[in-house]
């Protein structure tokens, strides 16, 4: 099962790492951290950085797509047309597209219905 966790500068790390820690233990799970561009992603706390190896240009499909939240950085992501288009395209391939906390606002900005 291919699982993508989308990362962006200013995310709340728990919103990404929490799902990762649970889902990585599923049989046959392949979890990928993906960002708009490869490289360093900074947490909203300023204490943790992650080096992301995959960009949205590298990943076009998934079984599960997770969009983490943030304290305020989600507002910028809600306006990022390239990312919103990518979310809509990946969503067409997923069994589950989901979010944590304010990540739901990003999904709503992409035009996805939130349940």
Buried (B, 14 or more C-beta within 10 A) or exposed (E): BBBBBBBBBBBBBBBBBBBBEEBEEEEEBEBBBBBBEBEEBBBBEEEEEBEBEBBBEEBEEBBBBBBBBBBEBBBBBBEBEEBBEBBBEBBEEBEEBBBBBBBBBBBEBBEBEEE
